[in-house]
Amino acid sequence: MRLKVLSAVLLAVVVSVLGAASPASAAPAKPATATEQWKVINAQDGVWYCSGLTNGSLCIRYVNNFTGIDVHYAKRAGSKIIVRFSYASHTDGVLIGPSAWGDEYAGGLNSAIWNNASHVTDCMQGVMESKTSENGTISRYYTPIISKGHTACSGW
């Protein structure tokens, strides 16, 4: 019982220092600045943590009691793009994925989930690759880094 209370207090301190994560349905977050990009969020299982992009929100969450990863992009505006997802473990230095390419339209939601995935550790980050046509140039976008709270995380 003391461990649960201590965990709740620690989570409250982390949220007050780093700011609350924005759920997928919340107003879009401002894009991360260079100094904010490596902030680590001690994540709760099943809760979305998002990066605000110009035309939508790119989000990540742990699922299935921290044994899986779910990454999605909710597109609010703009022309059709083609996207695929992967996720990275900063502690293992491993990139998992990518998912298959899929079309994304304004008002749409595209996602990939890895249940009982290998390399689901602390310091996880979702990755979305996008392009405007089949042969177009690929751009990469990143979610916040989330952690189960066991490891200090930093950039690559």
C-alpha positions in Angstrom: 0.0 0.0 0.0 2.8 2.4 0.8 4.3 1.7 -2.6 1.1 2.6 -4.4 0.9 5.9 -2.4 4.5 6.6 -3.1 4.0 5.9 -6.8 1.0 8.2 -6.9 2.9 11.0 -5.2 5.9 10.5 -7.5 3.6 10.6 -10.6 2.0 13.8 -9.3 5.4 15.4 -8.9 6.5 14.4 -12.4 3.2 15.7 -13.9 3.6 19.0 -12.1 7.2 19.4 -13.2 6.8 18.2 -16.8 3.2 19.1 -17.4 0.3 16.8 -17.9 0.3 14.7 -21.1 -2.4 15.7 -23.6 -4.9 12.9 -24.5 -5.6 12.4 -28.2 -9.0 14.2 -27.9 -7.4 17.3 -26.3 -6.6 20.5 -28.1 -3.4 20.2 -30.1 -0.2 20.7 -28.2 2.3 23.3 -29.4 5.2 21.8 -31.3 8.2 20.8 -29.0 11.1 23.2 -29.0 14.6 21.8 -29.2 15.0 22.0 -25.4 11.7 20.2 -24.8 12.1 17.5 -27.3 13.9 15.1 -25.0 11.7 15.5 -21.9 10.6 12.1 -20.7 7.2 11.3 -19.4 6.7 8.6 -16.7 3.7 7.0 -18.5 0.7 5.2 -17.3 -0.5 2.2 -19.2 -3.3 3.0 -21.7 -2.9 6.8 -21.6 -2.0 8.7 -24.8 1.0 11.1 -24.9 1.1 13.3 -27.9 3.2 15.7 -30.0 1.3 18.5 -31.7 2.1 18.7 -35.5 0.9 21.4 -37.9 -2.1 19.3 -39.2 -2.7 16.9 -36.3 -1.4 15.0 -33.3 1.1 12.1 -33.2 0.6 10.0 -30.1 2.0 7.0 -28.3 0.9 4.8 -25.3 1.8 1.6 -23.6 -0.9 -1.1 -23.7 -1.6 -4.5 -22.2 0.0 -3.8 -18.8 3.2 -2.3 -20.5 3.7 -5.2 -22.9 2.7 -3.4 -26.1 3.0 -0.1 -27.9 0.3 1.8 -29.8 1.2 4.7 -32.1 -1.4 6.8 -33.9 -1.8 10.0 -35.9 -5.0 12.0 -35.8 -5.0 14.3 -38.9 -7.1 17.5 -38.5 -6.4 19.3 -41.7 -4.4 19.4 -44.9 -4.1 17.2 -48.0 -3.9 13.5 -48.2 -0.6 12.0 -47.0 0.7 8.4 -46.9 2.0 7.3 -43.5 3.5 4.3 -41.7 4.6 3.9 -38.1 7.3 2.3 -36.0 8.6 2.7 -32.5 12.0 3.0 -30.9 13.6 1.9 -27.7 16.1 4.5 -26.5 17.5 2.1 -23.9 18.1 -0.8 -26.4 18.8 1.4 -29.4 16.3 -0.6 -31.5 13.8 0.6 -34.1 10.8 -1.8 -34.4 8.5 -1.7 -37.4 7.6 -0.2 -39.7 3.9 -0.9 -40.3 2.5 -0.9 -43.8 1.9 2.4 -45.6 -1.6 3.8 -45.4 -3.5 6.8 -46.7 -4.4 9.5 -44.1 -7.0 12.2 -44.8 -8.1 15.2 -42.8 -10.4 14.0 -40.0 -8.9 10.6 -40.2 -7.0 8.4 -37.7 -4.3 5.9 -38.7 -2.5 3.7 -36.2 -0.3 0.7 -35.5 -0.2 -1.5 -32.4 2.3 -4.0 -31.3 0.9 -6.4 -28.7 3.3 -8.4 -26.5 6.0 -6.7 -28.5 9.7 -7.3 -28.2 11.8 -4.4 -26.9 9.0 -2.7 -24.9 11.2 -1.1 -22.3 11.6 2.3 -20.7 12.3 5.2 -23.0 10.0 4.4 -25.9 9.3 6.8 -28.8 6.8 6.5 -31.6 7.9 7.4 -35.2 5.7 8.3 -38.1 7.1 8.5 -41.6 5.0 10.4 -44.2 5.1 11.3 -47.9 2.7 13.0 -50.2 2.9 10.5 -53.1 4.1 6.9 -53.7 7.6 8.1 -54.8 7.7 11.2 -52.6 10.3 12.2 -50.2 9.8 10.7 -46.7 9.6 12.9 -43.7 9.9 11.7 -40.1 8.0 12.9 -37.0 8.3 11.7 -33.4 6.1 11.3 -30.3 7.2 12.3 -26.8 9.5 9.8 -25.1 7.6 7.8 -22.6 9.0 5.7 -19.8 7.8 3.1 -17.2 9.9 5.1 -14.8 12.7 2.7 -14.2 15.4 4.4 -16.4 16.7 7.9 -17.0 16.2 8.6 -20.7 18.0 10.9 -23.1 18.2 11.5 -26.8 19.8 9.1 -29.2 
